[in-house]
């Protein structure tokens, strides 16, 4: 169980009273004189995120009154674990169990601290899970998102392709999945030439990681993650400022692994496959160069316009491999373009999709899960921006426009016709702390996709 959650209420738990802001005047009028006078004297107005500690006659805190926007606001309690006094708390609210679960999940995510290299700042306040709630469902979500955050926050020195492989292998062992990897020059032997080319300059050999789980008779769902463990930009070297956060360039892989953990722990009746292309985009004498032409696993030749557009390159071999099994749905996650961030900001991943029912389902699930994303078009006329004079396609456009769209169109070339495919271009990082979302690595689109999978394939 997450260290900020209690499976059972204890006599020492302090009640947390939740008050919806719009209902506060009516609620306040119904309270006893002592509580009403205290809240009035302290200026409490039930603004979302605000709280008032109410003392008892013994000098201890008797209760906490918290203002929220609505009953199912995921992040309503996200700031409380780090701001309430240390101790144990319990919710005092007449909300539906699923609403309570969402609130508790937000509390637990707000208690997250990355402590691998630094001691925790403080002990987080703990919250009891009411008996009417599904503690397992809460914990599965929190564990999946914690895995994603931990992986992204880990510096590249301690998370190169070989360590990412170890994480994936452990995940497979924990859930009875199979794991295989193709490493180094074996990528050439087994026809993953582009993954090899992008990662060959590093002392950390590139690899394709492959996890399989579930009954083969179930519908096939394949997830793909971009696992660039560090991105220097290659010979088209990034500036120092642009390179600073590039430990997060494996955020797509982390998201795919966190989602896989959630799927397997929930026991969804699907045949899951997870492919992670893991590389270190480094600089050395054998690094791939601007102007090179690479032949992909699919057979298409790719002219390299920019070595810093490497994520789409490693994904193309993984997409081609995934397509050989004709999965019922194919979804990839990648920290792919700055253009997506320019268009949508850092908090909203861009969704590209070649299948209308899939797109609408994912967008609906994203809204339901409060895990936002926004669909951008696979605009066919922009495909000519990737034309090459000497190869089938270029890996980047010379135009400053539509960078996220042209990147998605590049990937689309490697998805076999007839396979429903979704591509998430995500930031995977919180630039600033918000309730429930500390600054640092973040699992974006994970809950949205799981919600869609659970709705589509779950046995609820």
N, C-alpha and C positions, 0 to 999 in steps of 0.2 A: 504494500500500500504506500502511496506517495506520502512523504514525511509530513506534508502539510494537511493530511486528511486523517480522520479517525473513523474506524468502521462502526463504532458504537458511541452513543452519547454517554457521558459520565456525569456524576452529580456536580462536578466542578465546572462544567461547561457554562459559559456565559451566553445568555440568549442574544441573538442578533435579530432585531425586528426590522423587516424590510418595508419601506413605505414608498409607493409610487408617487412621484412628485405631483402629478395632477390631482391625486387623491388626498394630498397632505392636509389641506384645511379641514376636510370632513373627518379624516382620521384623528387629527389633533383634538378636535372638539369632543371626541368620544373618550379621551384619555382622562386619567385621574388628575386631580389638581396639581399634585407634586410633579408628575412627569410633564404636564402641560406647562407649568411655570418654569421648569428647568430648560425645556427646549426653547421657550420664548425668550428667556433670559440669555441663553447662549446664542441666540440668533439663528437657530437651525431652521432651514427652509426646505429640507429634503431635496436639495439640488443633487442631481446624479453624481455619485462618487463621494459625496460628503457624508460625514457620520458624526454622531454625538455620543460620547461616553457618559453614561448616566450612573452616578455614584449611589451606593446603597447606604443604609444607616450604619453599617460596620466599617465604612471607609473604603471598602472594596468596590470595584465596578459591578453594578447590578445588571446592567444591560447595555446594549449598543443599538442605537437607532440609525439606520442607513437609508439614504435616499437613492432611489433607482429610477431609471427612465421607464422601464416596462418589465414585466415579470420574466420574460425570456431573454433578457439582454445578457449575452454570454459574458461580457466584460464588466458587468455591473459591480462585481465584488473583486475584480482583479487587483485593485490597489490595497486591499485590506490586509493580506498576510504580512506585508512589509510595513504597514502603518499602524495597525492595532497593537496594543501591548502584547507581549508574549503570553501565551496561554491557550486554553481550549474554548471553542465557541460552538454554538449550535444555532441553526436557522429557526426562526420563529415566524413562519409565513404560511398562509393558506393557499399555496400555489400547487399546480398540478405536478406530479412526480417528474415528468420530463422537463418542466421548467426548472424545478429544483436541481435536477441533474446538470442542466446547462449552467446554472449559477455556480454550482460547486466545482464544475470543470474549470470555469473561469478563475475561481479562487485558487485552485491547484496550479494552474498555469501561471498565475501571478506570483506564486511562491518559488518559481524557478530561479536557481542561481547556478552559474557555471563555476564549479569549485575545483577543477582539476589542478589549477596552479595557484590558487589563492583561497584562504580560509573564508568561510561564509561571513558576510557582514553582520548577520544576526540570526537568531533562531526565529523562524517564521511562525506566526500565529496558526493554530490548527483548527480545522473545522470538522465537525462530526457529520457523517453521512446518514440521513434519516433512513429508517428501515423501509420506507416506501420506495426508495430510490434503488436503482441497479448499480451497486458499487463497482461491479466488474466492468460495466460499460464505461463508467467514468474513468476508472483506472486504465483501461485499454487505450482510451484516447490520450490521456495524459502521458502514458509511457511512450506512445508512438511519437507524440510531438516533442517530448523530452529527448528521445533518440535523435530526431532531426536537429534540434537546437544544439545538442552536445557535439554532433559530428561537424556541423558548420562552424561552431565556435572554436574547434580544435585547430591549432596552427598547423600549417603544412609540414613542418618539421616532424610532427607526430602523426600525420595522417596523409601519407602518400599512397599510391595504388596498392602496395602490399598490405598496409594497415586497413585500408578500405575493404580489401579482400577478406581479411581476418574478421572484420565486423560482420560481413555478409555471411561468412562461413558459420560464425557463432549463431547468427540469426537462424540459419538453416537448421543447425543442430537443435536449437531450442524448440523448434516447431516441427521437427520430423520432415524437413524438406531436403532435397538434394542440392548440392552445390558443385559447380565445376568452374574452372577458369582456364583461359588460354593466354599464355604469358610470353612476352618478348618476341623472339623470332618465330615462335610457333604461330603467332598471328599471321605471318606470311604463309606458313605451311597450310594453315586452315582458311586462308583467303579472307583475312581482315586487314587489308593493306593500308587503308587510310588511318585506322586506329594506330597501327604500327608507325606510320610516317609521322603522325603528330607527336607521339610520345618517345620516339627513338633517341632523341638528343639527351634524355635524362638518364641519370644513374639509377633511377627507379623505373624498371621496365614497365611499359604499358601493358594493359591486359583487358580482356573482356570477361566480365563476371556474370555467371549464369545460375540463377536459383529457380527451382521448380518445386511446386507444392500443390497438393490436392488430387482428387480423383480424376484420372484422365478422361473419364466420361462426362465430367462437368464442362460447362462452357469455358472456353479458353479466353483468359484475360491476360494481356501482356503489358507490363510496365517497363519503361526505359528511362534511365537517368543519366544525365551528363555528369561525368565524374572527373572533371579537370581539377585535380587536387591543388594545383597552383597554376596560375596563368600569368606568365611573364609577358605574354604577347608574342613570344617567339622572336624571330629576327625583326619583325615589325614591333619592336619593343615598346611596351607601355611606358608612360611617364611614371615617376615614383608615386605621385598622388593617385593615379589610376590603378597602380599595382597594389596599393596598401591593403585593400580588402579582398584580394584575389584568393585568399584561403577559402572564401565562400563560393568559389566557382565550381565546387562539387555539390552545391545546394540542390541541384536537380536529382543527383544520385541519393543524397540524404533524404529527400522527400519521397522518392520511390521506395527506399528501404523502410522509412517510417510508415508509409502506407501499407507496405507488405506486412510489416509487423501487426498493424491493426487488422488487416484482412485475415491473417492466419490466427491471431489470438481470438478473433470473433468467430472463427470457423465458417466463413462464408463458403457456400457450396459452389466454388469455381475452381478451375484448373489454372493456377497462377504461375506465370513466368515473369521473372525480373531480370532484365539485362542492364548491366552498368558498364559503360565504356570508361575505363579509369586510366588517366594519363597525367603526366606532369609536362606542361608545355614549356620546355626549357630552351636555352640557347647553348649551342655547341657547334663544332665543326660539321657534324652530320645532321644538323637541324634541317627540316624542310624549308624551302625558300619561296619568296614571291616569284611568280613566273613558272614554278614547277607545275607539271601535270601529273596528277595522281589517278590511278585507275581504282575505282571503288569495287567493293564486293559485288554489287549489282551489275557492274560492267561499265557504267557510265564513267567517262573521263572528266576530271575536275581540274580546271586551271586555278592556281592559287593567286588570287589578287592580294590577299592579306593573311598573314600567318596568325593574326589576332582574331580571325574568324574561324577558330579551331573547333569550337564546340559543335557546330553543325557538321563538321567533317567527321568527327568520331561517331556522332549520332547516325550518320548515313549508313555506315556499315552495320550498326546495331539494328536500325529499322529494316534494312534488307534481310537480315537474319530472322528478325521477328516475323516478317511477312511470309516466310517459307512455311509456317505452320497455319496460316490463315486463321488467326485468332478472331474471336467474336468482336473484340474491341482491342484497340492498341492506343496506349496513352503514354506520352513522353513528357518529362519535366526537365527544364533547362534554364539556367541563368544565362540566357543567350544574347540579348542585345540591350544596349543602352537606349536604343530607339524606343523600346517598349516602355522604359521608365520615363522617357521624355513625353510620350503620349499619355500615359496613365498614372504617372507618379510611382513611388516606390512601394505603395501599399496594395496595389491592385494588379495582379498578374494578368497578362494578355492571354486570351484563349483563341486558338485557331482550330477549326474543325472542318472536316470534309463531309460530315453527315449531319443533317438537320435534326433528326430525333435525338442524336447523341448530344449535340450542342445545346438544344433546348433543355434536355434533361440535366446536363451539367450546370447550366445557368440557374435552373430552378433549385437544384440541390445546393448550389453556392449561396443563394439567397436564404434558403431554409437554415443552413448551417452557420450563417453569418461569417462566411469565409469568401470574401468578394473576389470576383474576377470579371473581366469584360471581354466580349468577343470582338476581335478585329477580323477583317475580311482576307480571305485567300484570293486576292484580286488578280485574275488571270493575266490581264494586260501587263502587269508589272513583272511577269516572268521574263520578258525580253531584257530587263535590266541585268539579268544574270547570263546573258549570252556571251559566249567566248568565241574568239576568232580561230582558236586552235584546238578547243576541246568541246565536249558536249555541254558543259555548264561551267560557270565560274563560281567560286565559293563566296564572293561578295560583289556588291554593286559599286560602281564608281560614283554613283549619285549619293548626295547627302540625305535623300528623301526615302521614306517608307522602309527603313532598315529592318524593322521587326517583321514586316510583311514579306520582304524579299527573303529573309532568313527562313520564314515558315514555308515559302514557296520552294526554296531549295530542299528542305526536308521532305516536302510532299513528293518530290521526284523519286524518292526512294521507298515510298509506301505503295505496295501493290494495289491496283484498282479493286474496288469492292470491299476493302477492309475499313470499317469505321475507325477513324483516327482523330485523336485530339492532341494538341500540342500546347503546353503551358510554358510561356516565357515569363519567368518570375524573378523577383529580386532576392528572395530567401534571406532577407536581412532587415531588421528594424533599425532605422537610422536614429530613432529617438525612442525613449521609453514611454509606453502608454499602459493603462491598466491591463494587466494580464499578459503584456507583451514587452518584456525587458529589451533594452538595446542589445542587438546582436543577432545571431542566427535565428531564423524563423521558418516554421512549417507553413507554407502558403499553398492553398488549393488542396491540401491533404484531406481535410474534413469534407470539403465539397465533393471530391471524387469518391471518397468512401461512402458518403451519403447517397450518391447516385448508384454505386455498386450495391449497396445494401437494399435500396429500393428496387433495383432491377433484378438482383439475384438472391437476395436474402430470403430466409424462410420464416420471417417474423409472422 
